[in-house]
Amino acid sequence: MGRLLVVLFLITLSACAPRGRLAYLDHPDPQARAIFVGSTRAPDPVTGQPFGFERSPELRLARFDVATPPDRQTAQIDYPTTGGTPTDPKTQFMISQAQIDLPRAQFQSELRTALRQNKGEAVVFVHGFNNSFAEGLYRMAQMGEDFDLPGVMVHYAWPSRANVLGYAYDRDSVLFARDGLAELLGDLRTAGARRIMLVAHSLGTELTMEVLRQEAIAHEQGLFSSLGGVILISPDIAVDVFQTQADAIGTLPQPFVIFTSQKDRALQLSARLTGQSDRLGNLEDLNRIARYKVTMVNVSAFNTGDGHFNVVTSPELIRLLDSTGQIAKVLEGDQRGRTGLGQAVILTVENATQIVLAPISGG
């Protein structure tokens, strides 16, 4: 009981922390990265922010040019927050320019131009639990910078409550937001996307899997022909739910990568809240998903903070994944890349492969 009270106290404290917000430079930055946005968030009537936590029945389209601060280190993310804190473009991600509530024709026109310049490649990021709109947007900008992501960057912003006590609200929002993500992916294909990499985090992975499932059931093969792979980071999905989703999808898009950590405290709490021993994102027993062609990458050795987003919060892991050729080998499950991935342990059971990463130094 004492430990539970401590957990509840810490949760309450974290719920009061300032949240990320959109803040704008006083001049355009020609080096800013364009991020196209599809969102089912309604405007926030209280704060005046264009994307709040309430649900919009219509998919809203936008484009943000996000400036990367010059004085930052790998994995570092600092963004303007609520509460009157001064902004600093030297250290914080900020907005250079924004176009909000674009007409679909204009959105697709700008998207088509960007895709043409990037050989039809796009990366779609679906944020996770307890994220404000700005936090998800800035996180994608950080990933684009740290991994030098190829292609057009597209962010799907579903209506998270942005409160650590809003887990039930976010779970409902995942179901609410399925059609919006399917619609955004359709816009991408219409605009000329030839290869779409889907990247999702936390509860956003359940949203992503639900959309893949419903598209497969509807025999919408256009999406699957354009998918260049799926990456689930710390997926907050029950293992048996994932199994039913994967069974409905049939042949999973390739590569299909799942980043896991047994030290993920957020997923440990999620498992307790749902009355389970584990979630897909902290699964240890590869046999439970062995019949699926997936690559499970265990990053427990690179734990930072609560361990729920090691892929983008650990500088050492980012350097390992981003070193020449190595991230491709991880995503493809290429065992020949073992020596370049530090002291990696690789296990294959039926169709599934598990890679347990360790620091190159062995420390």
TORGU-839713 format. One line per field, with one value per residue (C-alpha): residue number from 1; residue in one letter; chain; x, y, z. Coordinates in steps of 0.02 Angstrom, whole numbers, plus 50000, padded with zeros to 5 digits. Example, Ala and Ser with C-alpha at 12.3 -4.5 7.8 and 13.67 -1.06 7.14 Angstrom:
2
nr <- (1 2);
rest <- (A S);
kette <- (A A);
east <- (50615 50684);
north <- (49775 49947);
up <- (50390 50357);
***
This chain:
363
nr <- (1 2 3 4 5 6 7 8 9 10 11 12 13 14 15 16 17 18 19 20 21 22 23 24 25 26 27 28 29 30 31 32 33 34 35 36 37 38 39 40 41 42 43 44 45 46 47 48 49 50 51 52 53 54 55 56 57 58 59 60 61 62 63 64 65 66 67 68 69 70 71 72 73 74 75 76 77 78 79 80 81 82 83 84 85 86 87 88 89 90 91 92 93 94 95 96 97 98 99 100 101 102 103 104 105 106 107 108 109 110 111 112 113 114 115 116 117 118 119 120 121 122 123 124 125 126 127 128 129 130 131 132 133 134 135 136 137 138 139 140 141 142 143 144 145 146 147 148 149 150 151 152 153 154 155 156 157 158 159 160 161 162 163 164 165 166 167 168 169 170 171 172 173 174 175 176 177 178 179 180 181 182 183 184 185 186 187 188 189 190 191 192 193 194 195 196 197 198 199 200 201 202 203 204 205 206 207 208 209 210 211 212 213 214 215 216 217 218 219 220 221 222 223 224 225 226 227 228 229 230 231 232 233 234 235 236 237 238 239 240 241 242 243 244 245 246 247 248 249 250 251 252 253 254 255 256 257 258 259 260 261 262 263 264 265 266 267 268 269 270 271 272 273 274 275 276 277 278 279 280 281 282 283 284 285 286 287 288 289 290 291 292 293 294 295 296 297 298 299 300 301 302 303 304 305 306 307 308 309 310 311 312 313 314 315 316 317 318 319 320 321 322 323 324 325 326 327 328 329 330 331 332 333 334 335 336 337 338 339 340 341 342 343 344 345 346 347 348 349 350 351 352 353 354 355 356 357 358 359 360 361 362 363);
rest <- (M G R L L V V L F L I T L S A C A P R G R L A Y L D H P D P Q A R A I F V G S T R A P D P V T G Q P F G F E R S P E L R L A R F D V A T P P D R Q T A Q I D Y P T T G G T P T D P K T Q F M I S Q A Q I D L P R A Q F Q S E L R T A L R Q N K G E A V V F V H G F N N S F A E G L Y R M A Q M G E D F D L P G V M V H Y A W P S R A N V L G Y A Y D R D S V L F A R D G L A E L L G D L R T A G A R R I M L V A H S L G T E L T M E V L R Q E A I A H E Q G L F S S L G G V I L I S P D I A V D V F Q T Q A D A I G T L P Q P F V I F T S Q K D R A L Q L S A R L T G Q S D R L G N L E D L N R I A R Y K V T M V N V S A F N T G D G H F N V V T S P E L I R L L D S T G Q I A K V L E G D Q R G R T G L G Q A V I L T V E N A T Q I V L A P I S G G);
kette <- (A A A A A A A A A A A A A A A A A A A A A A A A A A A A A A A A A A A A A A A A A A A A A A A A A A A A A A A A A A A A A A A A A A A A A A A A A A A A A A A A A A A A A A A A A A A A A A A A A A A A A A A A A A A A A A A A A A A A A A A A A A A A A A A A A A A A A A A A A A A A A A A A A A A A A A A A A A A A A A A A A A A A A A A A A A A A A A A A A A A A A A A A A A A A A A A A A A A A A A A A A A A A A A A A A A A A A A A A A A A A A A A A A A A A A A A A A A A A A A A A A A A A A A A A A A A A A A A A A A A A A A A A A A A A A A A A A A A A A A A A A A A A A A A A A A A A A A A A A A A A A A A A A A A A A A A A A A A A A A A A A A A A A A A A A A A A A A A A A A A A A A A A A A A A A A A A A A A A A A A A A A A);
east <- (50000 50143 50224 50056 50032 50205 50166 50002 50090 50222 50088 49994 50151 50195 50018 50050 50209 50209 50167 50243 50162 50184 50297 50350 50514 50507 50584 50577 50716 50767 50841 50678 50606 50433 50315 50146 50009 49843 49750 49586 49617 49496 49556 49579 49449 49538 49719 49687 49809 49752 49758 49695 49640 49457 49406 49373 49258 49346 49527 49617 49766 49915 50099 50229 50408 50502 50670 50800 50898 51082 51139 51078 51155 51096 50937 50910 50737 50686 50529 50430 50310 50155 50168 50252 50426 50533 50575 50753 50775 50957 50905 50721 50628 50514 50398 50469 50308 50137 49986 49838 49674 49732 49604 49632 49677 49815 49877 49891 49973 50110 50128 50142 50282 50376 50355 50418 50575 50599 50573 50399 50463 50375 50389 50228 50244 50100 50133 50091 50000 50005 50064 50011 50005 50166 50259 50220 50267 50433 50471 50456 50572 50698 50690 50710 50866 50947 50916 50921 50757 50739 50583 50438 50394 50210 50138 49970 49910 49768 49675 49776 49721 49904 49884 49961 49793 49703 49742 49559 49526 49676 49623 49453 49538 49639 49477 49404 49556 49568 49474 49575 49740 49670 49613 49784 49871 49749 49795 49978 49949 49843 49984 50106 50186 50270 50353 50280 50371 50248 50327 50219 50251 50161 49970 49997 50053 49881 49803 49921 49887 49698 49708 49812 49685 49533 49615 49658 49480 49414 49535 49614 49774 49830 49896 49996 50074 50145 50205 50394 50389 50316 50410 50323 50416 50370 50201 50066 49966 49910 50003 49844 49767 49921 49900 49721 49771 49917 49808 49680 49816 49889 50058 50138 50224 50413 50518 50409 50510 50460 50571 50553 50625 50598 50641 50496 50408 50264 50221 50241 50109 49999 50007 49953 49811 49747 49772 49909 50088 50161 50127 50200 50331 50408 50381 50522 50459 50486 50389 50225 50242 50356 50234 50242 50381 50442 50607 50602 50742 50774 50848 50840 51028 51005 50873 50842 50709 50558 50624 50472 50559 50741 50754 50751 50809 50972 51117 51219 51077 51045 51229 51228 51071 51123 51301 51336 51225 51179 51001 50958 51028 50926 50767 50799 50850 51014 51118 51272 51267 51296 51476 51430 51290 51401 51384 51213 51133 51023 50891 50774 50618 50511 50477 50526 50698 50752 50903 50961 51069 51212 51327 51479 51589 51504 51470);
north <- (50000 50118 50095 50124 50288 50344 50303 50398 50546 50551 50539 50684 50790 50752 50796 50975 50999 51132 51064 51098 51235 51310 51462 51559 51637 51821 51783 51636 51507 51442 51286 51239 51066 51055 50939 50905 50873 50782 50798 50752 50877 51022 51198 51232 51363 51402 51427 51481 51349 51286 51102 51051 50885 50889 50780 50847 50742 50813 50783 50950 50981 51092 51122 51179 51227 51183 51263 51156 51249 51265 51238 51061 50890 50725 50662 50829 50903 51068 51159 51310 51268 51340 51449 51604 51528 51634 51557 51534 51489 51442 51295 51263 51193 51330 51363 51460 51465 51383 51354 51292 51219 51207 51164 50984 51038 51154 51026 50892 51013 51060 50878 50824 50949 50891 50707 50740 50817 50665 50524 50486 50438 50488 50453 50460 50479 50437 50502 50412 50432 50595 50709 50886 50934 51036 50896 50771 50896 50942 50759 50721 50867 50796 50624 50702 50792 50653 50515 50625 50546 50530 50585 50699 50708 50688 50693 50621 50710 50618 50697 50646 50725 50771 50722 50572 50542 50541 50361 50311 50466 50426 50245 50305 50434 50296 50217 50385 50431 50277 50347 50508 50414 50308 50468 50550 50397 50406 50589 50538 50406 50526 50654 50527 50437 50279 50222 50263 50218 50212 50252 50247 50262 50199 50205 50271 50096 50026 50160 50114 49928 49959 50059 49924 49796 49890 49926 49742 49689 49815 49745 49916 49850 50021 50063 49902 49918 50088 50042 50033 49966 49985 50031 50012 50096 50041 49977 49990 49844 49685 49540 49443 49599 49619 49437 49465 49624 49539 49389 49505 49597 49436 49470 49607 49751 49730 49772 49761 49816 49819 49912 49842 49867 49766 49923 50023 50085 50163 49994 49909 50028 50003 49814 49834 49950 49825 49674 49595 49538 49629 49729 49703 49838 49746 49569 49448 49284 49289 49126 49219 49311 49187 49149 49329 49399 49534 49598 49634 49750 49751 49917 49891 49920 50101 50147 50332 50411 50298 50192 50226 50310 50251 50256 50447 50489 50390 50479 50318 50218 50352 50353 50163 50158 50306 50248 50212 50072 50008 50071 49987 49823 49835 49873 49730 49609 49581 49465 49507 49679 49601 49659 49838 49835 49814 49657 49615 49448 49383 49248 49180 49080 49026 49188 49311 49381 49462 49576 49621 49776 49820 49971 49957 49986 49841 49953);
up <- (50000 50042 49870 49786 49878 49825 49643 49652 49732 49596 49461 49538 49542 49362 49308 49367 49265 49127 48956 48786 48682 48510 48508 48354 48297 48254 48083 47960 47973 47800 47882 47970 47933 47856 47950 47873 48001 48003 48168 48250 48389 48407 48452 48637 48686 48850 48799 48620 48555 48384 48435 48607 48682 48631 48484 48310 48200 48047 48000 48012 47897 47929 47893 48020 47983 48142 48182 48269 48405 48365 48544 48577 48597 48523 48609 48694 48673 48749 48698 48754 48896 48974 49127 49055 49039 48920 48752 48690 48504 48538 48646 48609 48459 48392 48246 48100 47998 48009 47898 47999 47935 47756 47623 47567 47389 47452 47578 47444 47322 47446 47498 47316 47285 47440 47394 47218 47292 47405 47280 47349 47522 47683 47869 47970 48159 48277 48452 48612 48778 48876 48735 48695 48512 48525 48613 48476 48341 48423 48456 48271 48233 48355 48275 48103 48163 48264 48136 47981 47927 47739 47649 47693 47878 47922 48098 48149 48306 48391 48539 48691 48855 48888 49069 49154 49240 49071 49023 49001 48895 48784 48762 48700 48588 48505 48447 48398 48294 48183 48034 48039 48022 47880 47794 47814 47741 47596 47568 47565 47432 47329 47336 47265 47413 47351 47512 47683 47844 47990 48160 48316 48503 48658 48638 48463 48416 48459 48350 48208 48223 48228 48065 47980 48040 47977 47809 47789 47832 47706 47575 47551 47473 47414 47586 47604 47433 47482 47656 47671 47848 48022 48181 48349 48493 48670 48610 48743 48674 48759 48679 48640 48563 48452 48399 48342 48251 48163 48117 48037 47941 47875 47797 47902 47810 47805 47895 48050 48202 48386 48509 48686 48860 49017 49117 49045 49202 49105 49030 49198 49266 49113 49137 49318 49271 49144 49257 49152 49179 49030 48871 48698 48732 48880 48818 48859 48787 48598 48580 48608 48442 48353 48213 48149 48041 48160 48226 48413 48468 48656 48712 48901 48914 48858 48986 49019 49130 49143 48999 48889 48742 48746 48557 48557 48734 48744 48655 48651 48574 48444 48396 48383 48275 48169 48135 47953 47892 48064 48079 47914 47979 48138 48041 47921 48058 47965 48074 47973 48055 48226 48249 48207 48335 48487 48589 48517 48554 48414 48435 48301 48342 48193 48097 48233 48271 48434 48445 48619 48601 48719 48725 48614 48766 48854 49003);
***
